[in-house]
Amino acid sequence: MARLQSLNTIHSSLSIPSKNNKGLSFKPHAVKISSCLVSDVTTKPVTAANSTSVSHASKELMEADKSVMVGTYARTQVVLERGIGCKVYDLDGKEYLDMTAGIAVNSLGHADPDWLKAVIDQASKLAHVSNVFYSKPQVELAKRLIECSFADRVFFSNSGTEANEAAIKFSRKYHRHGHHDSTNPPTEFIAFSNCFHGRTLGALALTSKEQYRAPFEPIMPGVTFVEYGNVEEVARLVKKGNVAAVFVEPLQGEGGIHSATKEFLSGLRSVCDDAGALLVFDEVQCGLGRTGHLWAHEAYGIYPDIMTLAKPLANGLPIGVVLTTQKVASAVNPGDHGSTFAGSPLVCNAALAVFNKINTPSFLSDVAKKGNHLKELLAKKLKGNTHVKEIRGAGLIVGIELDMPAAGLVDACLENGVLVLTAGKGNVVRLVPPLVISMEELEFGAEVISNCLAAL
């Protein structure tokens, strides 16, 4: 009840544009942001010194950040201090409904009691040992992931891009192992338009936007980008015999919330099987309950040779996972790959708590219901708005495609207490709230988005 009252307090103070005799009158936005890590930046952040709504304490911290941090982020001019459930609070005490979940990371929201207990219990015993030794939480988490997936073996890393780097290496090693008499085993890769697989040099080579690759060239060679959905072109390329693996997201997040069709994934599976190439599903953003299924590919009944996972698994602690079949794992030997921090007892114990909470029929069913409810709300509330081209997605990964940059809408939502992201080319509003968000919170978020559309 207290949560709804606090949300209603924000709702009652919505700064919505109103009509006057001169047309639309807008409340000036103090905050200008770009909320997509890979989209074109169409709006530059207002500096703290120019933002009249930012407190002195927040300005001081933002100025300190500029003096010590490498400037890789176009940050929102808000200093977040704490969170509970699906709400976060800034340094000045303002409350926001978090429909970003740390970019689809905080699957159980903020300060989840089961997650917190797992972290505290393990931290009081053993936080880190390195992979020189065995640890119980790591083995238990690996067993649970294998029990509930296509996989036979698990490799732990610290992030999604690290998981994809490992998948690249495992793919090449698999073919080198299987073609040990050949001087030219398959080493090339296929990825798709609008894809995003990470920022390290190998994963970056698999990421479609040229402007993110160009400043760091030369990067890993041998990657061909194909239009998302074009199985025929993939078949033509794979037949040449030099493709080690095809990397694909069953549902693209950063690229604009585009879902694969069953025919597309089934076609990729057949093409890879016929040519002996590996099929890799990147479920870093769309996996672990986000679509209403434990794994996004389960909706299609198509299974990969390798799957990468990361964002939601430890609810904010750094983790990445490569799930793979035995045929791939058998090619990997001690020393072929590794990580100092990966699979620590602390992170794995937290991830076990998250996994066990999400992997129940009732939890996943609720995610699917809430996702359908959110899309229905948006379809109803945004109906007739000429800027809205499409509402799409699955479960609690939903995109609103606009016919113009979405930065103005993101700004207005922020000002009115709702955090959202962009995706695609900056024209898609991306909604990836914690999976525990309530129906009432979804209704509030949809109402704010609807009212703020006038800011466009």
Long-range contacts (C-beta under 8 A, 24 or more apart in sequence): 3-85, 3-87, 3-438, 3-441, 4-440, 6-87, 6-95, 7-87, 7-95, 7-97, 7-417, 7-440, 7-441, 7-444, 9-95, 10-95, 10-97, 10-416, 10-417, 10-444, 11-417, 11-444, 11-447, 11-448, 13-416, 14-416, 14-448, 14-451, 15-412, 15-415, 15-416, 16-416, 16-451, 16-452, 16-454, 17-454, 17-455, 24-454, 26-454, 26-455, 27-415, 29-408, 29-411, 29-412, 29-415, 29-455, 30-54, 30-77, 30-415, 31-76, 31-77, 31-78, 31-411, 31-414, 31-415, 32-77, 32-407, 32-411, 33-74, 33-75, 33-76, 33-77, 33-407, 33-410, 33-411, 33-414, 34-74, 34-407, 34-422, 34-426, 35-76, 35-100, 35-407, 35-410, 35-420, 35-421, 35-422, 36-254, 36-421, 36-422, 36-423, 36-424, 36-426, 36-430, 37-103, 37-254, 38-196, 38-207, 38-209, 38-212, 38-254, 39-254, 39-422, 39-423, 39-424, 39-425, 39-426, 40-425, 40-426, 41-74, 41-426, 42-405, 42-407, 42-426, 43-405, 43-407, 43-408, 43-411, 44-74, 45-74, 45-75, 45-76, 45-77, 46-77, 47-77, 48-77, 51-77, 55-91, 55-92, 57-91, 57-92, 58-90, 58-91, 58-92, 61-91, 76-414, 78-414, 82-110, 83-109, 83-110, 83-111, 84-109, 84-110, 84-111, 85-109, 85-110, 85-111, 85-434, 85-436, 86-110, 86-433, 86-434, 86-436, 86-437, 86-438, 86-441, 88-419, 94-417, 95-417, 96-414, 96-417, 96-418, 96-419, 97-417, 97-418, 97-419, 97-433, 97-441, 97-444, 97-445, 97-448, 98-419, 98-433, 98-434, 99-418, 99-419, 99-420, 99-421, 99-431, 99-432, 99-433, 99-437, 99-445, 100-419, 100-420, 100-421, 100-432, 100-433, 101-312, 101-432, 101-433, 101-434, 102-316, 103-285, 103-311, 103-421, 103-432, 104-253, 104-285, 104-290, 104-311, 104-312, 104-397, 104-432, 105-311, 105-312, 105-315, 105-316, 106-312, 106-315, 106-316, 106-434, 107-288, 107-289, 107-290, 107-312, 107-313, 107-315, 107-354, 107-358, 107-434, 107-435, 107-436, 108-315, 108-354, 108-357, 108-358, 108-434, 108-435, 108-436, 109-434, 109-436, 109-437, 110-434, 112-315, 112-357, 112-436, 114-353, 114-357, 115-315, 115-350, 115-353, 115-354, 115-357, 117-353, 118-349, 118-350, 118-352, 118-353, 119-317, 119-346, 119-349, 119-350, 121-349, 122-345, 122-346, 122-349, 122-350, 123-346, 125-345, 126-345, 126-346, 127-344, 127-345, 127-346, 128-341, 128-344, 128-345, 128-346, 129-344, 129-345, 130-340, 131-338, 131-339, 131-340, 131-342, 131-343, 135-343, 135-344, 135-345, 135-348, 136-345, 137-345, 137-346, 137-348, 137-349, 137-352, 138-343, 138-344, 138-345, 138-348, 140-348, 140-352, 141-343, 141-348, 141-351, 141-352, 141-355, 144-352, 144-355, 144-356, 144-359, 145-321, 145-323, 145-355, 146-323, 148-294, 148-359, 149-294, 149-295, 149-307, 149-323, 150-303, 150-304, 150-307, 150-323, 150-325, 151-307, 151-323, 151-324, 151-325, 152-324, 152-325, 152-326, 152-329, 153-323, 153-324, 153-325, 153-326, 153-328, 153-329, 154-321, 154-322, 154-323, 154-324, 155-321, 155-322, 155-324, 155-332, 155-337, 156-319, 156-320, 156-321, 156-339, 156-342, 156-343, 156-348, 157-310, 157-319, 157-320, 157-321, 157-322, 157-339, 157-342, 158-318, 158-319, 158-320, 158-339, 158-341, 158-342, 159-198, 159-310, 159-318, 159-319, 159-320, 160-197, 160-198, 160-282, 160-284, 160-285, 160-308, 160-309, 160-310, 160-311, 160-320, 161-197, 161-198, 161-199, 161-200, 161-203, 161-320, 162-198, 162-200, 162-320, 162-339, 162-342, 163-284, 163-308, 163-309, 163-310, 163-320, 163-321, 163-322, 164-197, 164-198, 164-202, 164-203, 164-206, 164-247, 164-282, 164-284, 164-308, 165-198, 165-200, 165-202, 165-203, 166-308, 166-320, 166-322, 166-337, 167-245, 167-247, 167-280, 167-306, 167-308, 167-322, 168-202, 168-203, 168-206, 168-220, 168-245, 169-202, 169-336, 169-337, 170-306, 170-322, 170-324, 170-328, 170-329, 170-331, 170-332, 170-337, 171-244, 171-245, 171-278, 171-280, 171-306, 171-328, 172-244, 173-331, 173-332, 173-336, 174-244, 174-278, 174-327, 174-328, 174-331, 175-244, 176-331, 177-330, 177-331, 178-276, 178-331, 184-242, 185-244, 186-241, 186-242, 186-243, 186-244, 186-276, 186-277, 187-222, 187-242, 187-244, 188-222, 188-223, 188-224, 188-242, 188-243, 188-244, 189-222, 189-223, 189-224, 189-243, 189-244, 189-245, 189-246, 189-247, 190-223, 190-224, 190-225, 190-226, 190-234, 190-237, 190-238, 190-243, 190-245, 190-246, 190-247, 191-223, 191-224, 191-225, 191-226, 191-246, 191-247, 191-248, 192-225, 192-226, 192-227, 192-228, 192-247, 192-248, 192-249, 193-225, 193-226, 193-227, 193-228, 193-255, 194-228, 194-252, 194-255, 194-256, 194-258, 194-424, 195-225, 195-228, 195-247, 195-248, 195-249, 195-252, 195-255, 195-282, 196-249, 196-252, 196-253, 196-254, 196-255, 197-247, 197-282, 197-284, 206-247, 208-255, 228-252, 228-255, 228-258, 228-260, 228-264, 229-260, 229-261, 229-264, 231-263, 231-264, 231-267, 231-268, 231-271, 234-267, 234-268, 234-271, 235-267, 235-271, 238-271, 238-272, 238-274, 238-275, 238-277, 239-275, 241-275, 243-275, 243-277, 244-277, 244-278, 245-272, 245-277, 245-278, 245-279, 245-280, 245-305, 245-306, 246-271, 246-272, 246-277, 246-278, 246-279, 246-280, 247-280, 247-282, 248-279, 248-280, 248-281, 248-282, 249-281, 249-282, 249-283, 249-285, 249-286, 250-281, 250-283, 250-286, 250-296, 250-297, 250-299, 250-300, 251-285, 251-286, 251-291, 251-296, 251-393, 251-394, 251-397, 252-286, 253-285, 253-286, 253-397, 253-423, 253-430, 253-432, 254-285, 254-423, 255-423, 255-424, 256-399, 256-401, 256-423, 256-424, 256-425, 256-428, 257-392, 257-393, 257-397, 257-398, 257-399, 257-401, 257-423, 257-424, 257-428, 257-430, 258-392, 259-392, 259-393, 259-394, 260-300, 262-300, 262-301, 262-302, 265-297, 265-300, 265-302, 266-300, 266-302, 268-302, 269-302, 269-303, 272-305, 278-304, 278-305, 278-306, 278-328, 279-304, 279-305, 279-306, 280-304, 280-305, 280-306, 280-307, 280-308, 281-306, 281-307, 281-308, 282-307, 282-308, 283-307, 283-308, 283-309, 284-308, 284-309, 284-310, 284-311, 284-320, 285-311, 285-397, 285-432, 286-394, 286-397, 287-312, 288-312, 288-313, 288-354, 288-355, 288-358, 289-358, 289-359, 289-363, 289-364, 289-367, 289-395, 289-435, 290-367, 290-395, 290-396, 290-397, 290-432, 290-435, 291-367, 291-368, 291-371, 291-394, 291-395, 291-396, 291-397, 292-364, 292-365, 292-367, 292-368, 292-371, 292-394, 292-395, 292-396, 293-364, 293-368, 293-395, 294-358, 294-359, 294-364, 296-394, 299-394, 312-354, 312-358, 312-435, 313-351, 313-354, 313-355, 314-347, 314-350, 314-351, 314-354, 315-350, 315-351, 315-354, 317-346, 317-347, 317-350, 317-351, 318-347, 319-343, 319-347, 319-348, 319-351, 358-435, 363-435, 367-395, 367-396, 367-435, 368-395, 370-395, 370-396, 370-437, 370-439, 370-442, 371-395, 371-396, 371-397, 371-398, 373-439, 373-442, 374-398, 374-431, 374-442, 374-445, 374-446, 377-442, 377-443, 377-446, 378-446, 378-449, 378-450, 381-446, 381-447, 381-449, 381-450, 382-449, 382-450, 382-453, 385-453, 387-453, 387-456, 388-453, 393-431, 396-431, 396-432, 396-433, 396-435, 396-437, 397-430, 397-431, 397-432, 398-430, 398-431, 398-432, 399-423, 399-424, 399-428, 399-429, 399-430, 399-431, 400-428, 400-429, 400-431, 400-449, 401-427, 401-428, 402-427, 402-428, 402-429, 402-456, 403-427, 404-456, 408-455, 408-456, 409-449, 409-452, 409-453, 409-455, 409-456, 411-455, 412-452, 412-455, 413-448, 413-449, 413-452, 416-448, 416-451, 416-452, 417-448, 418-444, 418-445, 418-448, 418-449, 420-445, 420-449
